[in-house]
Every structure is written in structure tokens, then in C-alpha cells.
Amino acid sequence: MKPIIHMKNKTIGVTGSSGVIGNKFINKFKNNSFIKCTIDIQDRKKVFQWIGDNQFDLLLHFAAIVPINEVNKDKLKAKSVNYIGTKNIVDALVKYKKKKNIWFFYSSTSHVYKYSKKKITEKSKIDPINYYGKTKLMSEKYIIKNLKNNNIKYCIGRIFSFTDTLQKETFFIPAMFKRLRSKNTSTIQFYDMENKRDFISTKDIIYAIKTLYEKSCTGIFNIGSGRSVKLSYVINFIAKILKNKNNIEFINNKINQNITCDNTKIKKIGWKAKINIQKILEEYKKNL
């Protein structure tokens, strides 16, 4: 059994420090020294300089263009940030950190998988459901190909659905809160909401990353709650906690886009999701 490396008094490099997960991670684990990446990761020269000039015990790579509408609006930019930016970081790690025993975490997504009626394992079929997923999968392949034989421990976390008040209103739960806070109509209609998702708390996500580091894990790990939740249930629960008395109508309830996590692999190292969807939504309302 590998010895546990406690994540305390470490020097941690972070890209995407102003994003939801990066921000939460830094605020929670303040007993470490954080080096925030403030440069454009598309700029290869600046990335090489940043990684070459700084010493890390671990590097957490969260930076990405995530909202699907933004990705689809400018696919070239999404590829440049999500893939080329990651490629720049990986190449710089290979050049400067081969002998530094660094641990590299890449924040990937469940969107690399194909929709499935069954729970999705790390060995499930890979078939990205959107272009965002494609950019993440390209990055995963580059990481594995280039870090596997270069003495750099890498860990890829395929993160399932999560939410936070810091998210833009184009994300599902913020969008639903916005619609259900409106009282301009007596009936609110929603389409195709019998599909199921796996919602995980950001608190559980950052503890998953902490656990993966402390157990010196490498390879690919799903990070999800393991619970399947209908989108219609989420909407009804939001309406309940907002005390929205409007009539809610679900239309065209096609069930063909389910995506639920099998988190058996990460549970085997001692982590489990502790916060359910009800608590996630109640916390969201509290922080509005």
C-alpha cells in the first residue's frame, strides 16, 4: 500500500483559479501555498516561462471554456484554450519537471462519454456528446501519450454535473432558478426533462481531488455522486424551495440522454460523495 501524502504546506500551481472549482479549492485548503496562473495558456512562450520559473508539488489544471453555447459559438477558440492550452502545459511539464516528482491533475468531463441507460464506468464507450467533450478528450489523449513515460504522475478526473452560484445562467441549474424565480406567467413549460443526470457537490469534487493526490493516484477516475436524478425532479424541487406556485408543465418527455456516474473506482481509495441533490439545491438558494 502506498503511503498517504498529506496535502498540507504544499506548493500548488492552479490554472483557472477564478473558475468555480479552482476558486473553491483555493479557499478550502488555505494551509497550502498557491501559485495562480494568470497568463493566457494559449501563449506557449508564457506558459513555458510560468512553469519553468515556478516550483510545484502539484499542478491543478482547471482552465477551460466550458459553457456549451460559448464553445459552439467559437469552436476554434474553444479548441485553442481547451486543447492547445493544455498541450502547452503538458509540453512545458515534460521540459522542466521530469525529475521534480510533480503530480498533475487534469479536470476533464463526463461529456467525453456516450449517453447511456446504465451507469458509466471509466471503461464505458467514449463518444463525446458535444464539442466541449471533444476538446477535453483530445487533451486527455495528449496527456496520456506524453506524460506516461516522462516520470510525471498524471491524474484525469472526469467530473460529472455540478453547480454553483458562480456559474453562468447558461448552465442547467442556474437557468432553472432564473426561470422559476420569474412570476410573469401562470404556466411554465419545460421540454425533455425526464432525462437523468448525476449531480455532485463542488465540496465533494474538491475532496475527491485532495484524496486522489494524497493516495498518489494516477490514470483516469470518474468523479460523480453515483446517483441518478431526473431533470424534472430537479425542477420540481427548485420550485418547492422557491415557493413557486406557477403551474409546471413537462412536454415531449423523451428519455434518451441519460448520463450517470459509476464511481466504484474512486470509492475504492476511500472517497465517497456525501452531499445529495436536495442539499446542493438548498445551498444554491441560500447563496443567491
N, C-alpha and C positions, 0 to 999 in steps of 0.2 A: 504493500500500500504506500502511495506517495505521501510524503509529509505535507501537512497543511501550511501554506504560506499566508500568514495573516496580512490582510490589506490594511496596514497601518504604517504611517510615516513613509509612505511610498511616494515616488515622483511619477505623476500620471499625466501623460500628454492626452489632450482631448481635442478632436475636431468636432464641429457642430455643438460647441459648448452653450450656445444660446437657444438651441432647439429643446424640445420637451425632455427627452431622456438625458441628454448631456447636462442640461440645467439641473434636473432632479438629482443626478448622480453627484455632481459637484457640491450641491447644497447639503446632501445627506452625509457624505463621507469627508467631512471637513478636517479630519485628522490626517489628511494627506496633503502633499504639495501638488497643485495642479498647474500645468503649463498649457494655456489655451492657445489653440491655433487660430490666429486672427488674419492669416493671409488667404488669398484665393487659391484653393487647392488645384485649380486648373492651370496655375502658373508653375510649371515644372521647376524652373530655377529657384523660385521662392520656397517651394516645398522641400527641395533638396537642402537649401540653406537652413530652413527651420529644423529639419530632422538632424542634419549634421551638426548644428550648433547646440542642440539640447540633449540631455541625458534623461532617459525614461526607464522606469521599471516596467511600466506597461503603457501601451498606447491604445486608446479607445477611439475608434473611427465611426462617428455618428453623422458627419456632414453629408447631406444629400438633398436633392429636390424630391419631395415626397408627394404633395397633393397631386392626385391623378390628373385633374384638369390642367394644372401647371405643366406637368410632364407632357401631356398630349398637345398642349398649346405650342410648346417649343421642344420637340424631341431631340434636336441637335444639342441644345443647351443641357437638357437632362442627361444625355449620354456623356457630354463633356464633363459635367460635375460628378455624376454618379459613377461613371466608369473611368474616364480619363483621369479624374482627380484621384480615384482610388489607385489606379495604375501608377501615378506619380509617387504616391505614398509608399506603395509596395517596392518600387524600384529604388527609392531612397533608403528604405529599410535594408534592402539587400546590400546596398553600397556601404552604409555606415554602421549597421547594427548587427552584422553577422555574429560577432563574438561578444555581444553585450547581454545575452540571455534575456532578451526582451520578450514580453508577452503581448501579442497584438489581437485586439478584439474588433471584429467587423460586424456592424449592425446591418443584417440583411432582413429579409421579409418572408412571410408566408405566401406572398404573391408569386414566388418562383414556382409554386406547386399548381397542379391542375385541381379544379373543383372536384370534390369527392363526397359521396354519401357516407363514407367511412372516415374514421379519424385518420389524420395524416401523420405518418412517421417520417423520419429522416430519409428513409429508403423509398418513399412513395414517388409516384411518377412526377417528373419535373416537366412542366409545361406552363410557363408564365401566363398569368391571366390578363396581363396588361403590359404596356411598355415599361412602366416603372419596374415591374418584376423582371423584365428582360435586362434592364441595365444592372440590376442587382445580381442576376445570375452571371452575367458577363464578368462582373467584378469578382464573384466567388471563384469562378474558374481560373481567373488570373492569379488570385491569392494562392490557391492550392498549387497551381503549377509552379509558381515562383518562390514560395516560402517553404514548401515541403522539404526541400533538400538544401536549405540555406541556414539551418540552425536557428530559425526564428519560429517560436511557438505561436501558432495562429489558432484562433477560435472564431467560428462563424455562428452567430446567433440569428436564427430565422424567427423573427418576432411576429406574433400574431396581432390581432386588432387591439388597440389601446386608445385611450382618450385623455384629454387634459384641457383645462380652460385656456392654455396657451396655444392650442391648436386653432387653425383657421376654421371658419364656418363651412368650408367645403367638405370637411370630414363628417362622417355619418352622425355621431352623437352630438357634436356642436350644432350641426344643421337641424337635427330633430329638436333640440332645446329651443333653437331660434323659432322654428315653425310653431311649436306648441306653446310658446310664450305669447304668441300673437292671438288676439281675441277678435279679429276682424271678420271671422266667418263662423257660421254655425256648424258647418261640416268641413272636416279636414280629410282629404283623400291621400292615400299612400298606395303605391304600386309595388308588387312583387316583394312583399315583406315577410313571406313565410320561409325565406331562405335563412340558413343558420350561420352564425359566426362564433368565433371564440374570442371573448374579450378578456384581456388581462390588465391588471392594475400596473401603473408605472412603478409603484413601490415594489411590486413583485418582480418586475423586469430588472430594476437596478440591483436587487438582491440576487437575482439569477446570475447577473454578470459578475458580481462580487464572488459568489460561490464558484463559478467556473474558473475564476482566477485563482482563488485560494486552493482549489483542488488541482491546479495546473492542467486543466482540461485543454485538449486540442481537438480539432475537427469541427464537425457540424452538429449543432444542437437546436432543436425546436424550443422556443420559449413561448409558452401559451398556458392557459388555465386548465386545458383539458375538458372544459365544459362547453357544451353546445347550446347556443341560445338563439331562439328565433328573433328576427329583427322586429316582428310585430310585438313580441313581448317587451322588447326594449322601449318601443314607442308607447305602449300602454303604461309601462312603469313610469316613464318620464311624465306622461300626462297625469298620473296619480300624484306624484310628488310635487308637481307644479299646480295641482288642484285645478287642472284644465277641464272644464265641463263641456267643451265642444264635442260634437259627435265625431267619432273617428271611423273612417270607412276604409277597408282594405280591398283593393281591386287587383284582378289578374294575379292571383297568388300562385305563380309558377314556382316550383321547387326544383331548381337545377343548379344552384350556385352556392352549395354548402362548403364551408371550409373550417374544420375543427381540428385542434391540435392533439396529437398523441405525444404526451410529454414524459413517457416512460423513461427515456434515456437520461434526461436531466434529473428526474426524480431519484434515479439510482445513485447520484452523487450527493444526495442529501437535501435537495431543494424541493419545495412544493409551493404552488400558488395558494395564498391564504385569503385573498380578498375576492368576493364574488361580485357578480354584475350589479346586484342591488346596492352594495356598498360603494361600488365605483360611481354609480349614477347619483347616489345621495351625496357623495363627496364632491362631485362635479357641481351639483346645485348649490352646495354650501359655499363653494369658491367663486360663484358667478359674481 
